[in-house]
């Protein structure tokens, strides 16, 4: 009986999620309600469904919990708390499309909902849709539940927009909540680097590496500072921690090329080619770019 229940649940969960309509009851809603009543006819009120769903969730049976929370919506399809629980389960199960759909439904009911604004804001950051993300994240900031992830994302957006002082403020607010995060230490350090403050940048990046000695982004960003200051051996040591030797040489050569240090650029690019003449094409391409610049 239990196996049959689970099979029927899995068969109807997706269609039930897709049939949720927060504005009005449809024939599809009525059909879904009939299906859910067949699966567990003893649950016939919203309160019963929510209690059963929470019990299943507390015991780690998220699929069963999802079933009961969706069934609760058949009694009250505008219950934001229930929708939040459903979205959180989809989020936990990596069902991104369904999580986005439910969080979007929540915003139709309450456009200031901090949980939905945060999730969708971060979702659009990952998609590279900066303006959408910024609009949602800024609404999340206005709530009393602004998390470090929101501040961090707004910092990243500010860096992209070259508003470095604003980015640093966002990272500082994030660090107030999550002071031992190597990610945040790296991000604020890189923001200081972009702003031209290499001393502060180095301090934060070194702090990131104290928290996580293998944090690749911090190692890479600290190497950028070493190259910019002409400390090529130090940069090489750092790059070699996260990549093969020939890639380290190429990176240093390419950065020297960007910094118009053409003599060093040629030296390190040639070293990259000598290390891997057959497989390392990037160094050859960078060397061609350097020689093209040198002829002008």
N, C-alpha and C positions, 0 to 999 in steps of 0.2 A: 504493500500500500504506500509506503514511504517513497519507494522508487517511482511509482506511478505519479505521486504528488509532485516530485521534483521534475519529472519529465514534462508534465503538463505546465508546471510553473515556468520552466525554461522556454517552452514553446510559445507562451503567451506574454512573457515579460516585455519583449521588444515591441510587439504590437500595442501593448497597453501603454508603454511609454510614449509611443508615437501618437496615441489617440488622446493624450492629455490635452484638453483645450480649456484654458483658464478663462475664456470670455463667455462661453455658453456651452450648454450641454448639447451634444450631437448624437446621432444614431450610433456612431462608433463608440461613444462613451457608454451608451446603454448596453451595447453588445459586450463591451469589456466588463461592465459591472456584472452581467449575466454569467460570463465566464468565471470571474473571480468568485461569485456565489457558488458555482458548481464545485470549485476547488476546495473551498472551506465554508460551507453554509452556516457553521456555528458562529462565525464572526459577522455580525450584522449591524454594528455601529462603528462610527469613527473611533471612539475611545477604545473599543476592544481591539481594533486593527492596529492602532498606535501602540498599545500596551504589548500586544503580541510581537509587533515589529521590533520594538525596543528590546524585548526579551531575547529574540533571535539575534539581534545585533550584539547585545552584551555577551552572548555565548559564542560569537564569532561566525555565525551562519549568515553571512551577508546576503546571499541570494534569497534565502527565506525572508530575511528582514525586508529586502527590496520588494518582495511580493506583497507583504502586509502593508508597507508604507504606500505602495501604489493603490492597494485596495482601499486604504483610508481616504485617498483622494476621490474615490467614487462617491464618498459621502460629503466631502468638502474640498473641492478642487482649487480653492484659493487659500489653503493653509500654507503659509510661507515656511513655517517650521518643518512641515512634512516635506515640502519641496526641497528644502536645504538638506534634509537627511537623504533623500533620494539622490540628489546631485553629489553629495559627499561619497555615497557608495559607488556611483559611477566613476567618480574621480579616483577613489581607492582602487577600483578594478581596471583602471586605465581605459575606460570607455569614454574617450574624450568627446566624441561627437554628441553622445547622449548627455554628458555633463554640461556641455556648452548649451545644449537645447534647454535643459531644465533651468540653468542659471539665467538664461535669457528670459524664460517664462517668469522667473522671480522678479526680474527688473520691470516686467510689464505690470506687476502688481505693486512694486515698491522700487522706484528708480534710485533710491538712496541706500538700498540694501548693501552693507559693507562687504559681506561674504561674496555675493554675486559680482559686485564691482571689482573686487580684488581678483577673483578667479578669471573673469573675462579680460580684465586689464592685463594680467600676466600672460594669458593666452594670446592676446593680440601682440604683446611684446615679442613673444616667441615667433609669431608669424611675420614680424617686421612691419606691422601696421601701427606705426608710431602714434599717429594722431588719434586713432580709436583708443589705443591703449592709454594714452595720456588723459583723455577725457574721463575714462572710467576710473583710472587710478586716482585722479584728483578728487573725484567724488568719494572714493574710499578714504582719502585723507581727512575729509570733513567729518567722518564718523568718529566715534570714540574707540573704534576697534582698528585703527590704522596699524598694520603690522610692519615689521622690518623689511619684509619682502616687497611691500608697496613702496616704501622709501627707497629701497635699493633700485627697484625698477625705474622710479622717477629719476634717480641719480644717473642711471644708464642713459635714459632718454635725454637728460640735460647735457651729458657728455657728448652725445651724438649731435646735439644742437649747438655745441661749443659754448655752453653756458656753464663754465667750470665752477665758479663760486657757488652757483645754485646747486650744482651736482654735489659738491663737497658738503653743503648743508644737509642734503638728503641723506648722504652716507653717514654723516655724524648722527642724525636722528635715528638711523637704522642701528648704528653701533650702540646707542643708548639702550636699545632693547636686546641686542645680540652682540655683546662685547668681545666674544671669543670666536668670532667667525673669520676664518682666513679669507673667505670670499669677499667680505666687506672690507677687510684690511687691504686686500689687493685692489679692490675697485677704487677706494678713496686714494690709495697710493698712485694708481694710474691717472686718476683725475688731477692730482697735484702735478704729476709729470706733464700732462697735457697743458696745464696752466703755467708751466715753466718753473715750478718750485721743486727742484730736484732733491733738495735736502729733506723736505717733508715727505716727498714721494719715497725716498730711500727708507726713511724711518718706518713708514707704514708697510712697505713691501717686506722689509726685514722682520717686522712683527708678524706678518702673515706667515713667513717661513718658520718662525718660532712656534707658531700654532700648528703648522703642517709643513714639515721639512720637504715634502715632495710635491707641494702645490705648484703645478706646472705654470699656471698663468703668472704667479708671482715671480717664479724663477725667470720666465721669459721677460717680464717687464723690468726686473732688476737688471737683466742683461742689456736691455735697451738703454738704461741709464749709463751703464759702464761703457757702452759703445759711444754714446753721445759725449762722454767725458774723456774719450781716448784710451780707456783702460781695456784694451782688446784682449789681453791675456785673461783678465778677470771675466770678461764676457764669454770667452771661449770655455772657461771652466764651468760657468753657469749653464750655457747652452748644452754642453756635453752631458749634463745631468738628465736631459730630457730628449736628446736626439743623437743620431750618429754624428761622428766627427765631421764628415764632409758637409752635412747639413748645417752644422755650426759655422763652418768656414763660409759657406754660402750666405748665411744670415748676416754675419758680420760684414762680408763684402757688400751685400745689398744695402745694409744700413749705412755703410760708409759712402756708397754711391748716392744715397738720398741726402746725406750730409755734405756732399761735394768734396769728400776726402778721396779723390780719385786714385791717388797712389796706393793707399791702403786698400781701397776697393779692389783694385786689380790684383794686389798681392793675395788677398784672402779668397777671391773668386778663383784664381789660378790654383791655389792650394786645394780648393774644393774639387776642381776638375782633376787634379793629380791624384786625389784620394779615390775618386770614382769616375774615371773618364768615360765609361760606357753607359752607366746607369744614371748619372746625375746630370740631367739636361738643363735643370734650372740655372745652374752656375754658368753654363755656356751661354744661355740666353741673357743672363745679367751681364756677362762679360762683353757680349756683343753690344748691349745697350751702352755700356761704359765707353767702348771704343768709338761708338757713333757720336757720343757726347764729346769725346776728346778731339774729334776731327772738326768740330765747329768752333 
